[in-house]
Amino acid sequence: MKLVDWVAWYTLAPKGSVTLDGVSLTVNEVRDEADGTHFSVNIIPHTAEQTTLQDITPGRQLNVEIDVLARYLQRMLAARQH
């Protein structure tokens, strides 16, 4: 998956968490590339069957929620800039 928002750089980390369309998942890999931040997650068969994640298609927009710890880190970094 790819995020183009600058927030992704501050909020995604391997072994951290991300919520996609209401489903909390563990982040496996994060890569910063010229076109945005790319990341991968593992979705086990049970999760795929019991959620709408199986309906995701390339290019579809998703609701993305970031890790709470990352939110605090982002706020701390912003406060340091003021």
Buried (B, 14 or more C-beta within 10 A) or exposed (E): BEBEEEBBEBBBBEEBBBBBBEBEBEBEEBEEEEEBBBBEBEBEEEBBEEBEBEEBEEEEEBEBBBBEEBBEBBEEEEEEEE
